Amino acid sequence: MILIAPQNSTEHVLERRARELGVEIVRGAAVNGLRQDDNRVTVELTDGSTCAARYVVGADGAHSTVRGLLGVDFVGKQYQTHIMLADVRLTQPPSQALFNRISDAGAVIVVPFGGGWFRAIAWDRGRERVPLDVPLPMDEMRAAFERIAGTDFGMCEQRWSSRFLSERRQAREYRVGRVFLAGDAAHVHSPLGGQGMNTGMQDAMNLGWKLAAAVRDRAPSGLLDTYHVERHRVGAQVLAMTDGFNRLVDGSSAIRRAMQARVVRLLLWFGPTHRRLIGRLTGIGIAYAGPRHSHPWTGRRVPDLATEDGRLYELLRDGQFVFLDFTSAGAAVHAVHRTSPQVCAVRGRRPAAGGTPAAVLVRPDGYVAWAGDDQPDVTGEAVSAVVRWCGPGCRGRSRRSATTAADAELIGRAP
């Protein structure tokens, strides 16, 4: 089942949650200067004011001012494929939740937004040389769909349109001192595959809890470096995948495109390949490299397991580490809580299908920090893991107080 939501709806949800947590959002502020030392970063704004903080994240888009001020190379290439985008109403929308069509004339995609609106995306070989600053009327988009898909699905209203050249580029470094890059400031790629927003939000989830640990002075120095180690590798994988999609569409000949499409269909016919692709497209299948000889679950995104305190994902809402004890005796949960009470330590409920480790320590971003199978010393190993990640004796206000951090070696290693 595919659920598609427009980006502005996601932005509203994120903004509402941020305001609930007391975040101040300032719009219209433009950066024109940045300097940092060993203790803080000072950002200069175009209105003459400055803002100082212990850390700064540049999430200011593909043409990032912050990235430029840091002098970080944005490595890659620009595609010569002109893409046309428009938000339109359709009187005869396609039956598929995500319609796409490739032909000798180009490629089109239709994505539903709700409320009768759809995002129409077209690459029209016959309009390749139209300058990007030329307005895109609905008649041109309608004609492109007619040539490529054989129908315009009854386009009858257009509220927004744009032309652009997509790029495949990645920042060489995601961290310079106390400044980090995330989202389009760190990576841009072809829109094919719909990876832009998901990848940016996953950057934020990975970096957010680590910065929270750092500003609370609970993070070892190596923790923040793991943001680049983990997310730069993922960004490179996303660029490779979307570049493959782009080459599939932009084949040099009709025969080559037909052969490529047939190979893709054959691969998707096999269950494991299909599941792996869906995992990559959704982001759920992304995993980070764990330490050598670690449990196979280490570095994986944890499923929404059941616990005696409710769903795991609900427990993660407070931005904490969560320890799950699936052993029959339940001794590990009590030992962990005595060792580091700020960790949310609970008894887990094993799923009927089985295959769950005896004990699991989950990072605030939903990835497994440590896991162990049922054996006589699992409680001792669990306590040792929690101490390495969270430290002993750090009394929190409750079982569900804010998370601490982990040593870089525990999180993962560069591939």
C-alpha positions in Angstrom: 0.0 0.0 0.0 1.4 3.4 -1.0 0.4 6.5 1.0 1.4 9.8 -0.7 1.3 13.1 1.1 2.3 16.5 -0.3 5.5 18.0 1.1 3.7 21.0 2.5 1.5 18.8 4.7 4.7 17.1 6.0 6.2 20.5 6.7 3.1 21.6 8.6 3.3 18.5 10.8 7.0 19.1 11.5 6.5 22.8 12.2 3.6 22.1 14.6 5.7 19.6 16.5 8.7 21.9 16.6 6.6 24.7 18.1 5.1 22.3 20.7 8.7 21.7 21.8 9.4 25.4 22.1 11.5 25.9 19.0 11.6 29.5 17.7 11.2 29.7 13.9 12.4 32.9 12.2 11.5 33.3 8.6 13.2 35.7 6.1 16.6 35.7 7.8 19.4 35.5 5.3 23.0 34.5 6.1 26.0 36.3 4.6 28.8 35.5 7.0 30.0 32.7 9.4 32.9 32.3 11.7 33.7 29.7 14.4 36.3 29.0 17.0 36.8 26.1 19.5 33.7 27.0 21.5 31.0 28.5 19.3 29.8 29.6 15.8 28.7 33.1 15.0 26.4 33.6 12.0 26.1 37.1 10.4 22.8 38.0 8.9 22.1 40.4 6.0 20.2 42.8 8.3 23.5 43.4 10.3 22.6 41.2 13.3 24.5 38.2 14.5 23.5 34.9 16.1 25.9 32.8 18.2 25.5 29.1 19.0 27.5 26.1 20.0 26.7 24.4 16.8 25.1 25.4 13.4 23.4 23.2 10.8 23.3 24.5 7.2 20.1 23.1 5.8 19.7 26.0 3.3 19.2 24.1 0.0 21.1 23.2 -3.1 22.7 26.6 -3.4 23.7 26.6 0.3 25.3 29.8 1.5 26.6 28.0 4.6 28.3 25.4 2.4 29.9 28.1 0.3 31.1 30.0 3.4 32.7 26.8 4.7 34.5 26.2 1.4 33.2 22.7 1.0 33.3 21.2 -2.5 30.0 20.2 -4.0 31.2 17.3 -6.2 29.2 15.9 -9.1 27.6 16.8 -12.4 24.6 18.5 -13.9 22.2 16.6 -16.0 21.3 18.1 -19.4 17.7 16.8 -18.9 15.2 19.6 -18.6 12.4 18.7 -16.2 9.0 20.3 -16.2 6.9 20.4 -13.0 3.4 21.6 -12.4 0.6 21.3 -9.8 -2.6 20.6 -11.7 -6.1 19.4 -11.3 -7.1 16.3 -13.3 -10.7 15.4 -14.3 -9.7 11.9 -15.3 -6.8 10.9 -13.0 -4.9 7.7 -13.5 -6.0 4.7 -11.4 -2.5 4.0 -10.1 -1.4 5.7 -6.9 1.9 6.6 -8.6 1.6 6.7 -12.4 4.7 6.8 -14.6 5.2 6.2 -18.3 8.4 6.1 -20.4 8.4 6.4 -24.2 10.7 7.5 -27.0 9.2 11.0 -26.5 10.4 11.2 -22.8 8.9 10.3 -19.4 6.1 11.5 -17.2 5.0 10.9 -13.6 1.8 11.8 -11.8 1.7 12.0 -8.0 -1.6 12.7 -6.1 -1.6 15.5 -3.5 -5.1 15.2 -2.2 -8.0 17.7 -2.6 -8.0 17.0 -6.3 -4.5 18.3 -6.9 -1.7 16.3 -8.6 2.0 16.9 -9.2 2.8 16.4 -12.9 6.4 15.8 -13.8 7.5 15.6 -17.4 10.8 15.2 -19.3 9.9 16.0 -22.9 12.6 15.3 -25.5 11.0 17.8 -27.8 11.3 20.7 -25.3 15.0 20.1 -24.3 16.2 23.4 -25.5 13.6 25.7 -24.0 15.4 28.2 -21.6 14.7 27.5 -17.9 13.4 31.1 -17.4 10.6 30.7 -20.0 7.2 30.4 -18.2 5.6 26.9 -18.4 1.9 27.1 -19.4 -0.5 24.3 -18.8 -0.9 23.8 -22.6 2.8 22.8 -22.9 2.5 20.3 -20.0 -0.7 19.0 -21.5 0.9 18.5 -24.9 3.9 16.7 -23.3 1.6 14.2 -21.5 -0.3 13.6 -24.8 2.9 12.8 -26.6 4.5 10.6 -23.9 1.5 9.0 -22.2 -1.2 9.3 -24.8 -3.4 11.3 -22.5 -3.3 14.5 -20.4 -5.7 13.0 -17.8 -8.0 16.0 -18.2 -5.7 18.7 -17.0 -8.0 21.7 -16.3 -6.3 24.0 -13.8 -2.6 24.8 -12.9 -1.6 26.7 -9.7 2.2 26.4 -10.0 4.8 25.4 -12.6 8.6 25.4 -13.0 11.4 24.2 -15.2 14.8 23.0 -13.9 17.9 21.1 -14.6 18.6 18.4 -12.0 22.0 17.7 -10.7 23.9 14.9 -9.0 26.2 16.5 -6.4 27.3 15.7 -2.9 29.2 17.8 -0.3 32.7 16.4 0.2 32.3 16.8 4.0 29.2 17.0 6.1 31.0 18.5 9.0 33.5 21.3 9.3 34.3 22.0 13.0 31.1 23.0 14.7 29.1 23.4 11.5 27.2 20.6 9.7 25.4 20.3 6.4 22.1 18.5 5.9 19.4 18.0 3.2 19.9 19.6 -0.2 22.9 21.5 1.2 24.6 18.2 1.5 23.3 16.3 -1.5 21.2 16.9 -4.6 20.1 14.4 -7.2 17.5 13.5 -9.9 13.9 13.7 -8.7 13.3 10.2 -10.1 12.7 7.9 -7.1 11.4 10.6 -4.8 14.3 10.6 -2.4 14.9 14.2 -1.7 12.7 14.9 1.3 13.1 11.5 2.9 16.9 11.7 2.8 17.0 15.2 4.2 14.7 14.2 7.1 16.8 11.2 7.8 19.9 13.5 7.9 18.1 15.5 10.6 17.1 12.5 12.6 20.6 11.1 12.6 22.2 14.5 13.5 19.5 15.8 15.9 19.9 13.4 18.8 23.7 13.6 18.6 23.6 17.4 18.8 21.2 17.1 21.7 23.7 14.9 23.5 26.6 17.3 22.7 24.8 20.4 24.0 24.0 18.6 27.2 27.8 17.7 27.5 27.0 14.0 27.4 28.6 13.2 24.0 32.1 11.9 23.6 34.1 13.9 21.0 33.8 11.2 18.3 30.0 11.0 18.4 29.4 14.0 16.1 31.9 12.7 13.6 29.7 9.7 13.0 27.1 11.9 11.4 29.4 12.2 8.3 30.5 8.6 8.5 26.9 7.3 8.5 25.0 9.8 6.3 27.7 10.6 3.7 27.7 6.9 2.7 23.9 6.9 2.6 23.9 10.0 0.5 26.3 8.4 -2.0 24.0 5.4 -2.3 21.0 7.6 -3.0 22.9 9.5 -5.7 23.9 6.2 -7.3 20.3 4.9 -7.2 18.7 8.0 -8.6 21.4 8.3 -11.3 20.5 4.8 -12.3 16.9 5.8 -12.6 17.9 8.8 -14.7 20.1 6.8 -17.1 17.2 4.3 -17.5 15.0 7.1 -18.7 17.6 8.9 -20.6 18.9 6.0 -22.7 20.7 6.8 -25.9 18.5 4.6 -28.0 15.0 3.1 -27.8 16.5 -0.4 -28.0 18.7 0.3 -25.0 15.9 1.8 -23.0 13.6 -1.2 -23.7 16.4 -3.6 -22.7 17.0 -1.7 -19.5 13.3 -1.6 -18.6 13.0 -5.4 -19.2 16.0 -6.1 -16.9 14.4 -3.9 -14.2 11.1 -5.7 -14.5 12.8 -9.1 -14.2 14.7 -8.0 -11.1 11.5 -6.7 -9.5 9.8 -10.0 -10.1 12.0 -11.6 -7.5 10.8 -11.1 -4.0 14.2 -10.3 -2.3 15.2 -7.8 -5.0 11.7 -6.2 -4.8 11.9 -5.9 -1.0 15.4 -4.4 -1.1 14.3 -1.7 -3.6 11.2 -0.8 -1.6 13.5 -0.6 1.5 15.8 1.8 -0.3 13.0 3.9 -1.7 11.3 4.3 1.6 14.5 4.6 3.7 13.3 1.8 6.0 15.9 -0.6 4.5 18.9 1.7 5.2 21.3 0.3 7.8 24.6 1.7 9.2 27.7 -0.4 9.6 28.2 -1.7 13.1 31.4 -2.7 14.9 33.1 -5.8 13.8 31.6 -9.1 15.2 28.5 -7.2 16.4 25.0 -8.7 16.3 23.3 -8.7 12.9 20.7 -6.3 14.2 23.3 -3.7 15.1 22.9 -0.6 12.9 19.5 -1.7 11.5 16.3 0.3 11.8 14.3 -1.4 14.5 10.7 -2.5 13.8 7.9 -1.1 15.9 8.1 -3.9 18.6 5.5 -4.4 21.3 6.5 -3.7 24.9 4.8 -3.9 28.3 4.7 -0.1 28.2 3.2 0.1 24.7 4.6 0.5 21.2 8.3 1.0 20.9 7.9 3.9 18.5 5.7 5.7 21.1 8.5 5.3 23.7 11.0 6.8 21.2 9.0 10.1 20.9 10.8 11.5 24.0 14.1 11.4 22.3 15.7 8.8 24.5 17.5 5.5 24.3 15.1 2.6 24.8 16.3 -0.8 26.2 14.1 -3.8 25.4 14.4 -7.0 27.5 12.9 -10.1 25.8 14.4 -12.6 28.2 12.0 -14.8 30.2 13.4 -13.7 33.6 13.5 -10.0 32.8 16.6 -9.5 34.9 18.3 -7.3 32.3 15.7 -4.6 32.4 16.2 -4.1 36.1 19.9 -4.1 35.9 19.9 -1.6 33.1 17.6 0.7 35.0 19.7 0.6 38.1 22.9 1.3 36.0 21.6 4.2 33.9 18.1 5.4 35.0 17.8 7.9 32.1 17.4 5.0 29.7 13.8 3.9 29.2 14.2 0.2 30.1 11.1 -2.0 29.5 10.1 -5.6 29.0 9.5 -6.5 25.4 6.8 -8.8 24.0 8.2 -11.3 21.5 6.4 -11.3 18.2 4.8 -14.6 17.1 7.2 -14.9 14.2 10.2 -14.9 16.5 13.7 -13.9 15.4 14.0 -11.1 17.9 17.2 -10.8 19.9 17.0 -11.4 23.7 17.9 -7.7 24.4 18.1 -4.6 22.3 19.3 -1.1 22.9 17.7 1.4 20.5 19.1 4.8 19.6 16.8 7.8 19.7 16.7 7.8 15.9 15.2 4.3 15.9 18.4 2.4 15.0 19.8 -0.5 17.0 22.9 0.5 19.1 23.5 -2.9 20.5 21.7 -6.3 20.5 22.4 -9.6 22.2 21.1 -13.2 22.0 19.8 -15.2 24.9 22.8 -16.5 26.8 23.9 -16.7 30.4 25.9 -13.4 30.3 23.3 -11.3 28.3 22.5 -9.2 31.3 26.1 -8.3 31.9 26.6 -7.5 28.2 23.6 -5.4 28.2 24.8 -3.4 31.2 28.2 -2.9 29.6 26.6 -1.7 26.4 24.4 0.8 28.2 27.4 2.1 30.2 29.5 2.5 27.0 26.6 4.4 25.3 25.0 6.3 28.1 27.3 6.2 31.1 26.6 4.9 34.6 24.8 6.6 37.4 23.4 9.6 35.4 20.2 10.2 37.4 17.4 11.4 35.2 14.1 12.9 36.3 12.2 9.8 35.2 12.5 6.6 33.3 11.8 8.6 30.2 14.1 11.5 30.6 16.3 12.8 27.7 18.9 10.6 26.0 22.6 10.7 26.4 25.2 9.8 23.8 27.5 7.0 22.6 31.1 6.5 21.7 31.8 6.7 18.0 33.2 3.3 17.8 30.0 1.8 19.1 27.9 3.5 16.5 29.7 2.3 13.4 32.7 2.4 11.3 33.5 3.8 7.9 33.0 1.3 5.1 
